[in-house]
Amino acid sequence: MLNRILSNDLPRSRLLAVLLAAILLGLAFAPFIFPGVKALSVAAKVLVFVVLVASFDLLLGYTGIVSFAHTMFFGIGAYGIAMASTRLGPTWEALAIGLGASLVLSFGLSLAVGLFSLRVRAIFFAMITLAVAAAFQTFASQMSDFTGGEDGLSFKVPELLMPSHEFLEQPFLGVSVDGRLLTYYGLFVCAVVLMLAMLRIVNSPFGRVLQAIRENEFRAEAIGYRVVVYRTTSSVLSALFATLAGAMLAVWLRYNGPDTSLSFEIMMDVLLIVVIGGMGTIYGAAIGAVLFLIAQSYLQDLLRLGSEAASGIPMLAALLSPDRWLLWLGLLFVLSVYYFPTGVVGRLRALRAPTA
């Protein structure tokens, strides 16, 4: 049964299976295990980035396409929800219309980029996608009548998803059962379903062809596969999943702006997470997102504690200053790449291989 659910793509490592199970259970019970607004926000962000990173890995890890326009589709999903909810009100119809419109727009743009640009090789295609993403971010910032410009859009969601809507008068296990909790579990279900869908795609005959194209494009084309068609389809599917991730983020934050979903920093975070988790492994998106976002969210707090503990040694205290958290985050990334060159998933599977 489990084998069918995971599309015959089992972890193939006992330690990896334990880590994935711990992540799944941790996210499922995060509101009760880690009470607090910040912890719940980090868990929700992890759910969003798991889908976003997995969608990018579908493009990079399984097809071998480097694209810097991925956050454009992420932003389209977020703006679709924000603009529809702002103009049509906090209704379920507005969410459906916004999501549908954003998916249609992402489909058209990704198809256009795929048809016109995927014939371009390697770095040239990456530069084209970078230019498209920069142009779209500028467009979103300047169309203030529709997108709110640099200030973005704040909106309301249906009452059922509002924190003020409580389902129980008394907290359950110390947690208020309200619209915020319902929203979180809605994101959790969406993330699990979308991850399983991507696992099904990459382990289907279509996914095997994508991997063949990644390994040797000339050989794949020589045996009869239309490489451009497969790569374009992969680009479209990846864009649609990224759009859904953007919609998830907007529903959770009830706000969207250029820096929230279109920033190039998000693209860099996605690339880092893919490298940490492991390219060409959907599971790597989950592990990489958890490791990176927890470090990003709590590293400053840990450094603050370390700086206070080392207050008697001025040089060490200065080195552990919370203001230098980016330095330590970069150091952790370098160490992870050095000791896990194929990512966490690749490394754990390689350790398992000799004994399998």
N, C-alpha and C positions, 0 to 999 in steps of 0.2 A: 504493500500500500504506500509506504513512505517512498519507495523507489519510483513509483508512478507519479507521486506528487512532485518529486524533485526531478522528474523527466530523465531518470536513469543517470543523474549526475550527482552521485553521493560524494560527500567530502573526501573520501579515500584517505582519511587520516583520523585516528581516534582523537588526537588533541584538537584538530581542527573542528571535528564534530562537537566536542565539548565546548569549544569557544563559541561556535555558532548557536548552540543550544543556550548557552549562558546569555548571549546577546539577545536572542529571541525572548527568553523568559524575563531578562532585565528590562527590555523595552515594554513587554506586555504588562509588567507589574510596577513599572517606574513610578507612577503616581503614588503608590502605596509604600514602595521601598525607599524612594528618595523624595520625601515631601518637601515642598517649597516651590516658589514660582520659578526660580532660576533653574533648578534641576528639571522641572517639567518642560521648560522652554528648550533646554539643551537636548532632552530626549526627543522632543518634537522636531527640532532641527536635524537631529540624526536621522529620523525617519524620512525627512524630505531629501537629505543629501544621499541617503542610501539609494533612493530611486534615481536621483540626478546623476550620481557617479556611475551607477550600473548602466544607465542609458548612454553615457559617454563611453563606457568600456565596450558597449555593443558596437560602437563606431571605431574606437581605437584598438582595443584589445582583440576583437574578433574579426575586424575587417581591415585593420591597418591604416585607417584614415585619420590624419591629424587635422582637427578642426578647432578653430578658436571662436566659432560662432555659436557654440552650444548654449552659452548663457543667453543668447538672443531668444532662443525658443523658450528657455526658462522664464525670461522676462515677459514673453508674449502670454504665457499661461497666467502669470501673476497679474498682468495688466488687464487681461480679459475678464478675470473675476472682479478686479477693483473697479474698472470702468462700468461694467454692467451693474454691479451693486450700487455704485454711486448714482447712476441715472435711473435705474429701474426700482431701486429700493431694496431693503433687506428681505428678499423673498427667495424661495427655492427656484422659482422660474428664472430669476436674474442669474443665479449661480449656473443653472443649466445653459442659459443663453451665452453667458460669458465663456464658459468652458467650451461649448460647441464652436463659437466664433473663433476662439483662440486656436483650437485644434485645426479648423479649416485654414486659418491664416498660416499656421506653422506647416501644414501639409503643402500649401502652395509655395511658400518660400523655400522650404527644404527641397522640394521637387525642382524648383528653378535653380537653386544652387547646385544640386546634384547633376542636373542635365547640362548645365553650362560650365561647370567647374571641375567635375570629377574626372574629366579627361586630362586635366592638368596634373602634372606629376608632383609628388612629395611636397617640398617646401613652398612651391608656388601656390598650390591649393591652400595651404595653411595661411599664407599671406592674404589670399583673396578672402578667406573666411574672416580673418582678423579685420580687414577693411570693412566688410559687410557688418560685422558686429559693432565696430566703432561708429559707423554711419547710423545704425539703428539706435544706438545709445544717444547720439546727438539729436536724432529725430525725436526720440521720446522726451528728451529734456526741453526741446524747443516748442513742442506741441502742448503748451501748458493748458490750453482750453480743454483738451481731452485727457491728458495724462497728469495734469497738475504740475508739470515742469519739474524743477529740482526739489520742490516741496513734496511731490508725490500725492497720493490719494489715500485718505482715511475713509473707511466705510463701515457699515454695520452688516452683520450676518443675520440670518433668520433667528428669531427669538429662541428657538430650541437650542441653538449653539452659543447663546450668550451666557457669560458667567453668572449673570443675575437670575437665570432660570434654573431653579433648584428642583431636582426630582425627589429628594428626600429631605425631610425637615432636619434630621440629625445627621452628622457626618458618619460615613461608613469607614471603619478602621482609621479614623482620624482624618479622612479626606472628604471634602464636600463633593457630593454627587450632583454636579451642575452641568451646564452647557459646555463649559471649558473642558471638563473631563470627557464628555461625549465627543467633542471635537478631536481630542487627542486620540481616542480609540477609533474614531473614523479615519484619522491619518494612519494609524497602525494597521488597520484592515486594508486600506488602500496600498500601503507600502508592501505588505506581504503578498497581496494578489498581484501587484505589478512585478515584484521580484520573481514570483513563480511563472508569470507570463514570459518574462525575459529568459528565464531558464529554459522554458519550453521552446522559445525561438532559437536559442543558440545550440540546443541539442537536437533540433529537427534537421532534416536533409538540407533545408535552406541555410541553417547555421553552419553545417559542415562545408557547404560550398563557400561561404564567407571565409572560413578558416583556410580553405584551399587557396583562395584568392590572396589572402594575407601572406601565405607561405611562398607562393610562386604564381604571380598573376599571369605570366606568359603561358605556363603549363595549363592553368585552368582555362584560359581562353583557347588553347590549342586543342583541348579535348571537347570543346563545344559549348562551354558556358559563356553567356553574354555578360562579361565582367561589368560593364557600365550599368546594366540593368540591376544586377545584384548589389552593386555598391550604392546605386541611387536608392534602391529599396531599403537598404540598411540605414542610409542617411535619413530617410523619411521616418522610419520606425524609431530611430534614436531621437529625432526631433519631437515626435509625438509623446514619447515617454518623458522627455525633458519638460514639455509643456504641462503635462499632468503634474509633475513635481512642482512647477511654478504655481499652479493652481492650489496645490496643497499648502504651500508656503503662505500664499495670500489669505486663504481661509483661516489659517492659524494666527497670523499677525494682524489681520483686519487692516492692513496698510500695505502699500507698495510704492516704491520710488526707484529712480535710476540706480542709486547706490545699493538698494536692497536686492535687486534681482538682475541688474544688467552690468554691474561692476566687473572690471577685468580681474579684480582680486578674487572674485568667486571662481572665475575660470582657472586661476592659478591654484586655488584650494582644491578644485576638482582634480587637476593634474597631479597634485601632491598625494591626494587620497588614493588615486588609481595606482600610483607607483608604490605607495606603502602597502596597500592591500594586495596588489598583484594584478597585472594586466591579463586579459583573457580569462578572467575568473569572476563570474557574477558574485560569488561569495566574498571576493576581495573588497567589493564595494561596501559591504556591511562592516567588515573588520576594520578597513581603512577609515571609514567615516566615524566609527566609534572612537578609535584611537586618536585621530586628528582633532575631532571636535571637543573631546574631553580635555585633551592637552591645551587646545586653544582657549577653552572656557575656564579652566581651573589652574593653569600653569602660573598665572599671576598670583593667585591666592597661595599656592605652594611656595613660590619665591618669597612672598611677603613673610610667611612663617619662617623660612630659612634665613632671611635677612635679619629678622628680629632675634632669632636664636644665635646668630653669629655677630651680634652687635658689638661684642668685645673685640672683634677682629675687623677693623675698618675696611681693609681691602676686600676681604671675603664678603662682608656685608654689602659693599658697593657692587660686587660682582653678582650677588644674589638679589639685587634690587628688582622690584616688579617692573620697573621701566625697561629692563633688559630682557623681557620675556620673549621677544622676537629672536634675540640671539640664541637663547636656549632652545626655542622651538626649531630654529634652523639647525642647531647642533644635533637635536634628536632626530631630525629628518636625515641628516648626513649619516648618522649611525645606523638608522634603519635601512638605508640604501646599501651601506657597506656590509652589514650582516645579513640582510635579506634582499639580495640583488634581484630576485624574481618575485619580491613581495612576500608578505606573511603567508599567504595561501600557497604560493609556489614553493616556498622553503619547507613548510610543514609537509606538503605532499612529496617533496624530494626526500625528506627524511624517512617517510613511510615506505618509499619505493623499494629500497633494498630488502626490507623484511616482508614485502607483500608477495 
